[in-house]
Amino acid sequence: MNLTPNYYKNRVALNVLAGSIQNAEDIYQAAEGHVVVGVLTKNYDTDEAAIEDMKKYQAVTQNGLSVGLGAGDPNQSAMVSRVSKVLQPQHVNQVFTGVGTSRALLGQNDTVINGLVSPTGKVGIVNVATGPKSSQKAAAEVPVATAIALLQDMGGTSFKFFPMGGLKHEEEFRAVAKACAAEGFNLEPTGGIDLDNFEAILQIALDAGVKQIIPHIYSSIIDKSTGLTRPDDVAKLWAITKRLVDATDLVKAN
């Protein structure tokens, strides 16, 4: 079982939600396998129910499962860690303070674990108080490079910048991308990303030289009447991804 996301040219993999097992299979095919499919622990009453159902998603995506919190809900942190220990997925979403627990319970270093870090309105400064208790207190504002080092100390793989509000925090995002590139750390832009701003956001991260990028595109491509992510939209995102990564490679080659 492959524990690492199938990055296109070792640079980018998409992260989108699946509303059903068939939807997950359709998404996986639309992205030609370069995707981790999000399923949220918040949608299950027990660990056992989540594990039983998520195994079915693993089966149709070659283990391209992303165990999610649900809108970054810190109260799901412990459940995400417990479920991920059993499932051994390719991708785990965590609040900042849950990263160490998830890595320890996984017992291996291949699965991607992100740490949720939030914008502050100050370029180069982020809020790491995103846990169950810390999110209820005053923001813990630290330099981006320090936040990255803390995540590395805890066994984190990537920096989940959320909520971005699309390009609302563009200058902050540019600083985050630059720092991730400098530290050899991965980046996961999240929140308010849609078909209109996706290209600009991904281009910023690629231009900064970020090692590996997993952009999260959620509600904007979900059919509200069915609750399913639209495979056609995933295919559009994949086409943009392929074009931008190929262009980046071409620039490097020249």
N, C-alpha and C positions, 0 to 999 in steps of 0.2 A: 504493500500500500504506500503510495507516494504521499509524503507528509508536507511537501513544498508546493506552493501554488505554481501553476503553469504560466509563468510570465512570458509574454511575447518578446523574443530576443533577449530574454533575461532582464527586461526592463519594466514592463507594465502588465498588470492583470486587472480586469474589472471586478467590481464588487457590487452585485445587485441582489435584491430580495426575490425570493420565490414564494408564490402563493399556493403552490401545490407541487406534488412530485412531478407531474407531467410538465408543469410550468418550468421546473428546475431543469428537466431534460431538454426542453425547447430552448431555454436560455443558454445552456451549455453548448448546444449545437450552433446557436446564432453567433456565439463568440468564438467558435471553433476551438473550444476548450480553454481559452485564455481568460478564465473567470473563476471567482469563488462565489458561491451562491449562498446568500444570507438566509438563515432561519433563526428566529428569535426565541430565546428561552421564555420570554415574557408571555408567549402564547400557550404555555403548557403549565398545568397545575402541579405536576410532580417531575422530579428528575427522570423517573422511570418512563413516563409518557414521552418526555422529550427525547430520550435516548432511543427508544423504540422507533419513533417516527423519523428522527434525523438519520438513522441508519439507512432508511429508504432513500433519502436524498443523497447520501454518500454513494449508494449503489449506482445511481444514474448520472453521477458527475465525476466518476473516477476519484472519489474522496475530495472533490472540490467544494467542500462544505465550509461555510463561515458561520461559526456559532456566535450569534448576536445577543446583545443586551435588550434592545428595544428602545430606540430614541436616546441611547446613551444612559439608560436608567441605572443609576449606581446600585439600586437595591437588587439588581439581577447579577451583580458581580460574583457572589459566591456560587450561585447556581451555574453560571457559565463555567467556572473553574471545575466544578464537580462533574458536569456533563462532558466537558472537554477531556477530562482525565480518561473517561471510558471510551469516548469516540475516537480520540486521536485525529482530529480534523486537520486540514491544511491551514486553517485560519481561525484565530480567536480574537474577538473584540473585548477589550477590557477598559475599565476606568483606570486612571493612573495608579491608584493604590492596590489594584487587584492583579497587577502584572506578575509580581513575584509568586503569589499563590498559584496562579495558572501555570507558570513555568515549572514550579516544583512538582505539582500534581501530574503534569504531562510526562515528566521524567525524560524528556529529550529536548534537543535544541533546534529541531528542523521545522516544527510548526511555527507559523508566523503568529506572534502575539503583539497587537498594537496597544498603546497606552493613550487614553483619551486626555488631551490637553486643549484648553480653550483659549480663544482670543481675549485680550484685555483692552483693546483699543490703543495699545502702546506697541509700536514697532520694536521687535526684538525681545519683548516680554510676554510671557504666557502664564496662564493660571493652571496649576497642577492640582488644585483642591477639587477633584472630581469624584471622590469616593463617597460611600454611603453617609458617613459622618462629616467628612471634610467639606462636601459640597453644600452643607448647611451652615458653614462658617464663612468668615471673611475670606476673600480670595487669597491664595498663596501665589504671589507673583514672583517669578524667577526668570532669569535670562534663558533664551531658547537653548543655548548650548548646555546650560546646567540641567535643564529638563531632559535633554537627550542623554546626558551622562547618567542621570538618575535612572532612566529607563534601561540603559545598558547595564547598570548595576543590578537591576532586578530581573534581567534576562529578557527584556523586551526586544522586539525586532524592528518595530516601526512606530512612528509618531503620528497618531490620529488627531488631526487638527479639526476640532468640532466645537460649536457650530460655525461654519464659515459664512453662511448666508450668501452662497455663490461667490461673487467678487466683492462683496461688501467690505471684507478685510484684506483687500488685495495686497497692500503694502506689507501688512503683517505676514501674509502668506509667502510673499517673496523672501522675507527675512527668514522664515521657517525653512523654506526650500534651500536657501543658501547655506544655512547652518547644518541641515541634514546632509547636504552634499559634502560639506567640509568634514563632517564627522563620520562619513560612510554609513549613514543611517537611513533607513527607508521612511517613506512618507505616504500618508493616507489622507488626502483632502476629503472632507465630508461635510455635507450640509448645504442644501440649496443648489446642488449641481444639477444642471439640466442639459438638454440638447443644444441650447443656445450658448451657454458659457463653458461647456465641457472642454472644448478645444483650447480656449484661452488658459484655463486652469491647468490642464495637462501640459501645455506648452511651457508655462512658467516653470513647472517642476523639471521638465526635460532640459530646458535651457540652463537651469541652475546646476544640472549635472547630478541630480539625485540618483542614487544607485538603483533602487527599485521603487515603483510607485503603484499603489492600489487605490484608485479613485472610487469613492462610493457614490453611486447614483441610485437613489431610492424612490421617493414618492413621485417625482416628476415623470417617471416612465411607468407608473402603475395605472392600470385601467381601473378607475374608481368604481365602475359598475360590477366588476368581477373580482377585484382585489389581486389580480394577476399582473405581473410585469409583462410589458409588451415585447415579445421577442424581436419584432421588427425594429423597435427602438434600440434594443441591445445590439442588433446587427449594425445599426447606424453608428453607435458608439464604438463598436469594434472596428468599423471601417476608418473612423477618424483616428483611433489609436494606432492602427497599422500604418496609416499614412504618416502620422507625426513621428513615430519611432523610426520608420524607414528613412524619413527625411533627416532625422538627427544622425542616423548612421552614415548617411551620404555626406553630410557636412563634416563629420569626423574623418571620413575617408579622404576628403579633399583638404 
